[in-house]
Amino acid sequence: MTEPTPTYGSESAIQGEIVKRLRAGGWHVIVTSQDRRTRKQLANIPDLICFRDGTTLLVECKTQMGQLTPGQVDFQCDMLPHLGTHLRYKVMRYPGDADRWCEA
């Protein structure tokens, strides 16, 4: 019998678990997501900026059904020419998405 997969209903719950897993995997994680009062200041910047071993990982956290806003899509498109071995951009929908980045 397999263990049931925990349900993370909200984006903030998913983000919290992703942050926990990335930090446990040795990443330095900066949370950039803000409450609604300050959101315009950092609009479209990914929720997490993570650093480890010369790599920067930009992470947008979404629920399983969550959609990127038009501004987030624009940011992602603007980043595409700059992505490579040392700069990555990922949309993570499940805490387990972070595990692949924590492997040695």
C-alpha positions in Angstrom: 0.0 0.0 0.0 1.4 3.4 -1.0 1.3 6.5 1.2 -1.2 9.1 0.1 0.3 12.1 -1.5 -0.3 15.2 0.7 -2.6 17.8 -0.8 -1.3 21.4 -0.9 -4.3 23.5 -1.7 -2.9 27.0 -1.9 -0.1 28.5 -3.8 1.5 29.7 -0.5 1.4 26.2 1.0 3.1 24.8 -2.1 5.6 27.6 -2.1 6.4 27.0 1.6 7.1 23.3 1.0 9.2 24.0 -2.1 11.3 26.5 0.0 11.7 24.0 2.7 12.9 21.3 0.3 15.2 23.6 -1.6 16.9 24.9 1.6 17.3 21.3 2.8 19.0 20.6 -0.5 21.6 23.3 0.0 20.0 26.2 -1.9 20.0 29.8 -0.6 16.4 30.8 -1.2 15.1 34.4 -1.4 11.4 34.6 -1.3 10.2 37.6 -3.4 6.5 37.0 -3.3 4.7 39.8 -1.5 1.3 40.4 0.0 -1.3 42.2 -2.2 -0.4 45.7 -0.7 3.2 45.6 -2.1 2.7 43.3 -5.1 3.1 46.1 -7.7 6.6 46.8 -6.6 7.8 43.3 -7.6 5.2 42.4 -10.2 6.1 39.5 -12.4 9.4 38.7 -10.6 9.4 35.0 -9.8 8.4 33.9 -6.3 11.8 32.5 -5.5 15.3 33.3 -6.4 17.6 30.5 -5.4 21.4 30.1 -5.5 23.7 27.1 -5.2 27.1 26.1 -6.6 27.2 28.8 -9.3 23.6 28.3 -10.5 20.7 30.7 -10.1 17.2 29.1 -10.2 14.2 31.4 -10.7 11.0 29.7 -9.5 7.4 30.6 -10.1 5.1 28.6 -7.7 1.7 27.7 -9.0 -1.1 25.3 -8.0 -1.8 22.4 -10.3 -4.4 24.5 -12.2 -2.8 27.9 -11.6 -1.9 29.9 -14.7 0.9 32.4 -15.3 -0.3 35.9 -15.6 0.4 37.8 -18.8 3.2 39.7 -17.1 4.7 36.4 -15.8 4.6 35.0 -19.3 6.3 38.2 -20.6 9.0 37.8 -17.9 9.5 34.2 -18.9 9.9 35.1 -22.6 12.3 37.9 -21.7 14.4 35.4 -19.8 14.6 32.7 -22.5 17.6 34.2 -24.3 19.6 34.4 -21.1 18.9 30.9 -19.7 21.5 28.2 -19.7 23.6 26.0 -17.4 23.9 28.7 -14.7 20.5 30.4 -15.0 17.3 28.4 -15.0 13.6 29.4 -14.8 11.1 26.9 -13.6 7.4 26.8 -12.8 6.9 24.4 -9.9 3.4 23.1 -9.1 4.2 20.4 -6.6 6.7 20.3 -3.7 8.3 17.2 -5.4 9.3 19.4 -8.3 12.0 20.9 -6.1 13.5 17.5 -5.3 15.1 17.1 -8.7 17.1 20.3 -8.0 18.3 19.0 -4.7 20.1 16.0 -6.0 23.9 16.1 -5.8 
